[in-house]
Structure formats: structure tokens, C-alpha cells
């Protein structure tokens, strides 16, 4: 690529023209110089603050984050099977009616635990939250889904993410991980519940905090992750295709539902978390009695 | 003039029940039963059953009026057995405004080898009612609990269908091996938060009624401890034996009749019960949550829910055996 030289053409016949061009170029340069200070904000040099947080925001919201979320349908498969078997007559199954219930139910049962872990990610608090959440997940299928994803997230944190963050961050998670490993190794012969199970919600909250995300971002990504898993399950269950899936994800409905759920649960203490869609517990719990299953929940 | 009755220092809605093992070492009795309006507790003066002490949980006027607060403390002492029942649905009347809460709180301590069987009628929240119920059970070593908590859609004859403002039910089971004063560990927390206001201004959320998916009653049965062990196993086994949803029966009518001839009494009962579940569109599930067996069920008609839970408890038989017939009067 060549750069135009501003030196005037030496041809004598064009002297006047050359002078005019030189004058215009000088004025242009002067005008540009005046303009430059206002444009420093458009400089291509990235601002140093919060890029790590943005980077981790994208990583944690990525569908490729290997939590195995694709294996769980959060009751959607069971919901469909129950409607096909004509257990209900008043409603026809549709994703449009399942989605708001699922978001609302997931937020009311689980989101307060993610928020509480973000607000205090100490080992002591993580163990307390994990134990309390373990006591509130009433069905076997839901517990399996939450623990499988929680343990996957903790492994990703330990093996892949923690090392990329500077400083001595993650002490709370380190301590939690030690207790979890001891708990798995010890087994549960005395019939007492294990001291730690590693459920997804509190670990997600703690990791959001350590990765520098804001509380709003952490909570939003947590809920969006649920919706993405649900939409992907709907595609795999043949309810609609990939374009409809993206349309659903992009739509105002999903944004509105997530924002409403965040607003509703923002101040909910974990002791007051609970199920707001009781029939969801039945669909979840009865996933085990489906004849054919493509999902683990 | 001095009143012949002892002065009551308790506040409205407060109550206390203390059940203990009588000196004969076999029967249970009450060493205390006190209550204040609007709570009312009754125990039969000449109990027909001796396997457990019986208390009726009642309220004046047959229900709770907007703003009522009931606070009941129950102490089941070592080795004692207590059954608690109601007389008809616990009605929750409308609140004058959504910020006036009607509430019931029950704190139960169950000592070693003691047992509580709480099989009440369902709560029936009326239109515009605002209700919150908290039940906390602390179980020492070897203590047993059978707890049923269920709620209905309201007065169907008046067209009510989950028409209340808010209904919250919370049940917690704690293990307190070091005694009920020494804290303990939360084993199970089951909470339902049904709030019609969360559906306001959100067209995509439809309504509370629609979120209930045609269920007229939803309930939870919680079992823990040695006296409910066989019952818990029974529910888990029956759940595991449920026919697979979406499976097809390829047998001919003759083959099916022939198969049914060779069935055991339990299997025959199960066939009938499954037919009833299908007919009444009843859904249920059972799971072991940290040593508690938690059974969830829902049915479009309240009476079908009652018949179902009653038939399960009657078939297994250990509630009758351990607490006597009177413990089951609300689920018949």
C-alpha cells in the first residue's frame, strides 16, 4: 500500500494549482489537529479496566462451557410425556407455556443461593449454602442434575479458570473443594447427609464473584444458562428448530422473564426460597417413570 | 370476685401441647394442653385408642380470619406418641387487604423414640386470602415423624380456583441428635410459594390458576424415623413399580385377564389403584431426601387426593398399627 506524498508536483505549468493544493492540505491538517483531542475516546487502545471481567462473562455464558447442561431438560421432557399420555386435558403442551413456569420455578428455588454465594463466597458460607440447597431439592432427578453440573463447574474452575486470574483469589472455593473431596472419600456410612455435595447455584455465584462479574451479570448469566439449556433441550426433543431456538433466546419475552425473576428474588434470603410451581416438582420427580428418555432430567 | 380458673398469660393464638409416656410405659397422654383464641385444641376425655394421644387442631368459627396469628408449640417427650388431626378443611378467610397476613406457625420437638403423626385435612384458602404457614420439626435420635401438608384450590362451589392472593407453606425437618436445644442440622426443607401477584403485569406468565395445571389439590407427605420406615419403603417401592409413561401394552385382552389371575393380593390392589390414579388424573412421586421420604402428589379433585393418600396409608398399615385408627380420620 502506498501513501500519497503531500509534496507538490514540481511541474512548472501547475505551480498555482500546486500551491493551492499545498494550502488546502495544510488547512486540512490544521483542522484535523483541532479535531484530534475530541476523538481520543475512539482510540483503538483498549481500556485496561474490567476486560478480564468481560472476558470471563463471555466464558461463563458460553454454551461450550462443559457443564454437561445439554443432558438435562429441567422437567421439559417429562412435561411433554405427561401431556402426550393425556394426563391433562385442559392444556396442550407448548414451549411457550412451559418456559415462563420453568424460569419462575428455577429462580424461586435456586437463584437466592447463587446470589447469596456471590455476596459471601467464603468456604464457611459456601458449605452452608450447599447443604441448605441439598436439603431443599426434593427430587432425586433434580438433585442429580444440580450436583453433576456443580461438580463440573468446580472442576473447570480448578483446572482451567482459577489459574488465569491473578492474585490469591478463590480461597473460599479451595476450602470448599477440600471439604467436598474429603466428603466423597469418606462415603456416607452413618446415614448422615454428606457435608458437601457441590450444587451448581452457590458455586456459580462464587465463581461469578471471583471472575470479577457484577452481581447483576452473574445472576443474569446464571438464569440465561438455564434458559439456553432448556431451549437446546426443546430443539433436541424436536419441539422446534435452531432458528426458532435463537428467536426465542433473542426475544423480549425471555429478557422480560429473566429480569422479572431477578427483581423478584434479589432480596430473597435462602431460608425463604421455595417452589412457586408445585406441578414442576411432579414433572421433575416423575421423569424417572418415563418409558423412553433422551435427557437425565 | 376471684376467678376459679387460672389466669392465662399467653397471647392470642398461642398454644402448647406436651405429650408424654404414662407411667405404665405403654400409653401416651397429655401433660399440658393450653390455647388462646383463635386457636382451639381438643383432646377426647375418654380416648377410644391407646396407641397414641390424640389432639384436634381447631379454630373458632371453623377457620382463620384475615390477620389471625396462630403459634403452636408441640413437645413430644421421650417414648410418647402423638396424633394430630383436624375436623374439616382449615379455612382461610379473605384478608381485608393484601398486606394483612394470616399465619400459622408450629414448632415441634420430638424426643428420642417419640413420634408424631400429623395427618390433617387440607388447608382451604378462600378468594383474596393471604396465608403463611411454617412448620418446623426437630427430631432427636430415634424420633419419628409422619407429616401431611396439603392445600386446595378453594371453594369450587363458588368458582374459586387458586383465587387467593398468596399462600406459603414451609416445612422443615431438622435432626437434633444433641437435644433440641443444641441446634442441629437441616435435613429437609420443602416450601411452596403461591403468589397471584407475581403474575400481574406479566402477560407471558398468564395466571396462578394456569400454573397449577388443572390440579385442585397438591400435597406433600414427609416421613422420617423408625416408626415410619416401612411406610417410606412402601412409597418408594410403589413409585418404582409405577408403569412406565409412554410404554405400550401389547398383550391381548385374554392374555391380560390371564396375567391378572395369577396376581398376588398386593399386585391386584396395585392394578386397581393404578386404574384409579389414571381415572382421577392423580400424579405423584416419591424420593428419599437425606433420610426423609418425601411424597408429592396432586390431583384435579380434592377427594381423589384424599382417597389416594388414604388408600396408600391403609394398605401399608403401619400408621394404624403405631398410632391407632384415630390418626387416620382425616384421610378416610
Interface residues (C-beta under 8 A of the other chain):
Chain A: X81 X82 X84 X85 X87 X88 X89 X90 X91 X96 X97 X100 X101 X104 X108 X131 X132 X134 X135 X136 X137 X138 X139 X140 X143 X191 X192 X193 X253 X256 X257 X260 X264 X271 X272 X273 X274 X275 X276 X277 X278 X279 X281 X282 X284 X285 X286 X288 X289 X290 X291 X292
Chain B: X168 X170 X175 X185 X186 X187 X188 X189 X190 X191 X192 X193 X194 X195 X198 X202 X204 X205 X206 X210 X211 X212 X213 X214 X215 X218 X239 X242 X243 X244 X245 X246 X247 X281 X283 X284 X285 X286 X287 X288 X289 X290 X291 X294 X296 X297 X298
